[in-house]
Amino acid sequence: MRILYFDTFSGVSGDMTVAALVALGLDFTRLEAELRRLPLHGYRLRLSDRRVNGIHARTFNVDLDDGRAPHRHEHEHTHGSAHAHRSFAEIRSLIQSSTLASAVKERALAIFSRLADAEARVHAVPLDEVTFHEVGAIDSIVDIVGTAVGVTELGIERAFTAALPLGSGMVRTQHGPLPIPAPATAELLKAYPVRLGDGEGELVTPTGAAIIAALTQPGAPLPPIRIEAVGYGAGARTLRDRPNVLRLVLGTTAEVCAADEMIVLETNVDDASPELLAHVMERLFAAGARDVWFTPVQMKKNRPGTLLQVLAEPALRDALAAVVLTETTAIGVRHHPVGRLLLPREQVTVETDLGSVAVKVARAPDGSLNIAPEYESCKRLAAERTVPLKVVYQAAIAAARQRLRS
């Protein structure tokens, strides 16, 4: 199993995460190509090198094409951006309407969903009415989707984090001065090990906190790993007491099956149309659910109904229950913990005669491979080449087997 470890001795932000993923081995040209799948224009990516306290690190920036000064990242205390403000619903639509691979969409939406839920709690507004000011700007969208691309391209299956130094002082935002950590950051990092007052200024940004909350579990211990690569992503500021870099460690563990703890939320519905349930499923996935399914059931008074079940991380329980209770006629939601055993897996991109296809490869305990082409990737290619979907599937499986043999 491939493991990613966030060594956050100087905190974490979106741009530092993308820079460190490139330093780990994410191909920058590939990153640019994937980000072009977003219906988002008017910017250029800039990757550069920086030496911080003798450490060679990468920096990642987004420059605008219209002649304005580059929008500096929130890690530089510029929460008062004058750039576009976007609602969570708009950003969700932006990502869903893109041609990104389904795994990338899922991870990017999980990060934004965590952030939107935190903002909704802080400002006491419904989830879809949350408006991102700083995080709605182009560079922050690129940071989050770029992180999702990097995690997917590098085949990362689980992520862990060190304790987070939250810094001190005040930060300027669209709402005026706010204490550090920013309210959304504090909300996102509930149950995580943190060090309040450690460091000057803002060390963990809301975007960085959302990435941590979406990719890792609070307090989960890092298993023994074999280190494959180490990458450093530099922030813009110079810190007096530590190098301002995020260190990412990529490694593998010899576990045959990984284990994690999830929850299942469920409710019985006997008065919902299929259209309504389809909408509920979309909302639940956008809010971070790992899986959603429906089962026909026979309810009281001999009524046919539907059992709605949701698999999710425990931290998302309340947010997902709120979606169910808002979008259906249910007046209650049951929940219970479940354990999972997971085969080691990785996401790879294979080249076929028809084009590139994303493929998921899982390894069984006996060493055999389970190769599953990503549906959205195959669907896109089938439409582009005007060929049957099954032809793309067959080509992808053959290319994956050839690549793995070599």
N, C-alpha and C positions, 0 to 999 in steps of 0.2 A: 504494500500500500504506500502511495506517495503522500508525504506529509509536508505541510508548510507551517513554519513557526515564526510568529511575529515577535522579534526581540525588540521590545519597545522602550528601551532605556531613555530615548529622547522623544517618546510619544509617537503619534502616527497621524498622517493626513492623506488625502486622496492622491495628490501628486507624488508624494514620497513613496506611496505604495506602488504606483505604476512604474516609477523610476527603478525601484528595487526589483520588481518583477522582470524588467528588461535586463537588469544586471544579473539576474538569475539565469537568463537564457531565453526569455521571450523575444522573438524576432521582431524588431521595430518595424520593418517593412510589412510584416504580417499584421501587426497591430494597426498600422495606418490603413491597410486594406479592409480589415474588419470594421474599423470605426467608420469607414465610408459607407457601410451598410445602413448607418443611421440616417434618417432624413433630417440632417443637421448640417448647415453650411456656414461659410464665412469665417473659417479658422484654419490655422496651420499648426502642426505639431512640431515641437523643437526639443530635441534630445541633446544634452551636452554632458561633459565630464566636469567633476569638481573634486578637489582634494580637500578633505576636512580632517584636521588634526592628523594628517599623514595617511588618512584612509581614502582610497580611490572610490568615488561614488558617482552615480548618474543623477542627473536632474531632468525633470520632465515638465515642459511648459506648453501652454496653448496660447498662440498669438492670433489676434483678430486680423481679418483681411481688409477692414475698412479704414485703416489708417489711425484708429484710436490706439492709445497706449495699451499694451498688453494687460489683460485683467490679471492682477496678481492673485495668487491662491490665498484661501482663507487662513492658511497657516501663517501668513504674513500680517495678520490683524487687519484685513480689509473686508470686514463683514458688511460694509456699506456699499456694495457694488451698485453701479448705476445701470447694469445690464439687465437683460430680460428677466421678468418675474414669471414663473410658471407654476401652475397648480400641479398637485400630485396626479390628478386625472390626465392632465396634458402630457406630463412626462411618461406616465404609464402608456398612453396611446402612442407616443413617439417611439417607445421601445417596442411595443407590440406590433406596430405597423412596419417595423424595419425588417430587413432580410437577414438579421443576425441568426446564428444557430440557436436552437431552442434552449440548449444548456446555458448559453451566454445570456439570453433573455431572462431565463429563470433566476440566474444569480444577480443580474443587475436589478431586476424587479424586487428581489428579496432585500437588497440593500436599500433601495428607495422606500420600500414598504416599512422597514424598520424605522427609517428616518421620518416618514410621514406619520407613523403611529406615535413616535416621540413628540413631534411638533403638535399633533392633535391633542395630546395629553397636556402639554405645556400651555397651549393657548385655549383649551377647552372648546374646540371646534370639531365638526364631523371630519372624518378622514379625507373624503374627496374635496373638502373645502380648504384643506391645507394648501397654502401658497408658499412656495420656496422663493426666497429673495436671492440670497447668496448661492444656495445650492441649485437654484434654477438656472444659473448662468451657464454659458456654453462650457467653460472649462471644467466645472464641477460635474456636469453630465458626462463629459469625456473621461474624467477621472474614474467615475463609478463604473461606466460601461467598459473602460479600458482595464480596470481591475478584474471585471467578470471575464473579459477576453483572456487576460493573462492566466488566471486560475484555470480556465478551461483548456487553453493551449498547452499549459505545462502539465496537464493531467493530474492536478491536485485533487485528492479525495477527501482529506480532512485537514483542518487548520487549528492551530492552538496559539495562545497568546501568553506573554509574560504579564506581570502586573503593570498597570498603566500609570505613569506619572501625569497628574492632571494640571500641573502648573499653578500659577497664582496671578492675581491682579484683575484688571478689567479688560474687556474687548469691545470695540466699536461695532455695532450692528445696525441694521435698518430700523430696529426698534429703539435705538439709543444704547448707551453703555450697559453692558451686562457683566455679571461676575463670572470669573473663570473657575471651574468649567462652565461653559454656556449651558443654560437649562436643558436644551435638547441633548447635549453630550451627557450630562448627569443622568437624564432619563434613560438613555440608551445603554448606559453601563451599570444599571442596577444589577446586583449579584456578582459583578466582576470584581476581582481584586484590584484596587486602585490605591494610589498614594496621593492624598489631598495635600496641596501646598508644596509639592515637590517640583521645583523648577520655576523659572521666571517666564511670565507670559503664558500664552495658550500653547500647550504641547500636544493635546489631543483635540482635533477639530471635530465638528459634528459629522462631517463626511468620514473621517477616519474612524470615529466611534461606530458609525453605521456599518462600515466594512467589517470591523471586529465583531459586532453583534450578529451580523448575518452569516459570517463564515466560521465562527468559533462558538464554543459553549462555555458559559461562566465556570471558572475553576477547574475545567477538565485538565487532568494531568497529562503532560507530554510523555508518550511512551518512549522507550529506547529506540533510537533511530540510527541509521547509517547515513552520514551527511554526504549529499551529492554536490551541492553548490551553496554558496553564500553570496548574497547580493545586497548592496547598500544603495538606498535612495536618499538623496540629500534634500533638506529643506532650504529655504531662502535665507533665513536669519542665521546670525552667528551667536551661539550661546556661550556664556562665560564658563559654565560649570560642566559642560559635556559636549561631545561632537553632535551636531544637529543632523543625525542620520537615522533612518530606519533600517535595521538589519533584518533581512528575511533569510531563513535557513530552509533549504529544500532537502528532504531526506526520505528514506524508505524504511519501513518496518517489516519484519519477517512474519507478521501475523497472517495466518491462513484466512481467518475471518476477523474483521473488525466488529466491534460491538458499540452500540450507542443506545441512549434512552430517548424515546419519543413519547408523545401522547396521541390518543385518538379522541376526537370530539365527535359526538353523534347526536342526532335527533330524528324523530319520526315525523313525517309530513304527509297529510292525507288530502290536502286541498291546494296543491301547487301544480301549475301547468308545466309541461316539459320546457317551454321557453324560459320560464322563471328559473327552473333548476339549472339550465345551461348558463344563465347569467350568474347565478350564485357560484357555480364552479369557477367561472372566469374571475370573479371577485376574490375568491378564496386563494386561487393560485397567485393572483397579483399581490395579495397580502402576505405571501410567504409560505403557503401550505406546500408540503412535500408531495402529497397525493390527495385526491378527492374522488370518491366513488359513490354510486347509488345502487341500492339493492331493493328489488320489489318485496314488499312485506304485506301480510294480511293483518289489519289493525282491528281495534275494537269495533263493535257493531258491524263486523264483517266487511269493513271498508278496505279496498286496496289502497296501499300507500307506498311511500318511498322512505327507506332508511338512508339518510345522508350521513356519510362518515368522512372525517378529515384526519389525515396523518400530518403531524407537525412537531416542531421543536417545542419543548415546554414553555419557553419564554414567550411564544406567540399565542398562548392559550386565550388570553382575554381579547386580543385584537381579532382573532379568527372567530371566536364566539360572538363578538359584536357584529361581524359581517353576517353570520347566520341569523342572528336575532333581528337584524335590520332588514335583510333582504328576503326573509321568508316569514311565514305566519307562525313559526315556532315560538313558544313562550318559555322554553327551557332547553339547555344543552347539557348532555352528559359528557363526562371526560374521565379517562383512566390512563395510567402510564403503561407503556409497552416497551419491551426490549427488542432490538434488532440485531441480527448477525449479517454482516455485509461482506461480499466477496471483494477482494482487491480489484480495482477497475481503473481505467484511464481513458481519456478522450483523445483521439488522434484524428488527424486530417489525412485522408489518402487521395491519391491522384488516380483517376480513371480516364478512359478515352472520352468520357462525357464531360469531365470536369472534376473539381474538388468536392469531396463529401466528408462530413464529420461522422466518425464511427466511435461507438463505445465498446471497449474490450474488457471483459471480466474474466478472471482466472479462477477456476474451480479448485477445490482442495487436491484433486488428482492431477492438476496441471493443465487440464484441457481448457480450451478457450471458448468463450461465449461472445460472438461478434454481433453487434446490433447497430446497424446504420441509423443515424438520427433522422427521424421522420421529416422534420421541417427542412433539413438540408437536402434530402432526397426529393422532396416535393418541389422545392425551388428549382433543382436541376432538371427534373422531369418536365416542368413547365417551360424552362428556358430552351431545352433541346427538343421539345415536342416528342417525347418518347414515353412509353408506359412506366409507371412508378416502379413496377416489379423489375424492370430492366436495370434501373438505377440501383435498386437494392442488390441485385445479383452482382453487378459490376463492383459495387462498394465492398461486398463481402469478399469477392475474389481478390481485389486489390489489397484489402486488409490482411488476408492470409498470406499473400505474396510478400508484403512488407514485413510481417512478423517472422516469416521463415528466413528472410534475409538479414 
